[in-house]
Amino acid sequence: MKEFYQYDYNELSVFQTPNLWQTYQSYNYILAKEKEAVIFDPGEFDPLVNTIEKNGLKLTGIYLTHHHNDHVGAVREMKKKYSCPVYGFKEDQHRLPLVDHHFESDARLKILDHEVHVFHWPGHTLGLCAFYFPKEELLFSNDHIFSLGCGRVFEGTFEQMYNNLERVKELPKSTKIFPSHEYTAANLEFSRSILPDDKKLQNLQDSINKKLSSEIPTVPTQLDFELKNNLFLRTHEEDLKKALNLSGQSDAEVFAELRRLKDAF
């Protein structure tokens, strides 16, 4: 893959940097306005520094979504090199490294002079937060929602994860979603094992394979795409319930069974 990919939304630019280790097929995100920049979840030092230096950016802040090492592994090195403050969720401060400033659940922040909504969405972890830019309709979802999938439930409950995925549905359908991992192909394989005759899923295979074979990320994705294709957002559909032998069951129960199956896939 390239060293970084750039996406421009009016006066904001998003730099997507693939981690070199590739263990988690991970991405870090740098958000810049002109030459001022912030990082969401610095997982690996070298790709981030290369992107910052090549684009002449000035790093002024680091924002953390949760405590897993592939999201915070480079915090200490980045803070040491750039002397910038670190921001994290107050209730998770005991396991986030070097946090200078805390934000609350459902806080409203100013990042690069833009309004940002903090969404506390427990499920993957109890303290997981996502960042949403309403003007640009950008969601940095980290490990909450992926393209064609969602995060594994490590600390929260299936009910929490389901309820918070329902909150994603409340955002504008044109919302651009920036997940932290390149899991689209694996998620599609799982989805087709559940609904092998689903035409929408069948039609995605070639486009996803073409991107990955050309070393092009399959994310960011868009909410309207996910609403049509992501099984974890389609738990209300009768065809899916029938495939899982859960006709008549609640959408939340369908989600829980789907997540269990994905964990064992």
C-alpha angles and dihedrals in degrees: 000000000000120000091252143349122220127212121184126208110178105291095351125083125195118207113199112201119191113219113246094221092062090192090127096024084240137180130201121202130218116190117201138185109193100316100332114099145181131193129225111210108343103215102165128025107212101053091048095049091047091053093046094048097044092052096042093239128166112219111219104165148011120214121196127205100186143342105261112126096239086062101041104025095110099040096104095047093045093048091048093050099042103025091222128151123258122222126201145160112283096224091052097045093111091070104030114094124243097343112179099177131030131209128201131232111285091009123164111227136183111229118175086346091301127118113250128188117214113214116198102208110172117195110087086046129354093246101041115140132184129204123227127190104201097190094054094028094232121154120192096199100171107184099347102083128010131184104286091354150045138231124284113258105243106154109004130059132267088246092056092048092048093048092049093048086054087057089057087059090061092066121093111283090236091062112132111225122209110194122187098234141054098232101131098109093047091046091051091051090053093045092052090051087060098040106021093166096050105124094202092058094043090055093055098061099081096045093049093046091048092053095047094045087054090048092245118143117246089215148106091068130184129242096235089055091050093048089057098042114018109097091205088063093043099061090123093064116109094215090059092047090051092049089055094043089242103119109155093021125119123268089244091056090049090052092050093052092046091051092048090052092049091051090057097040 
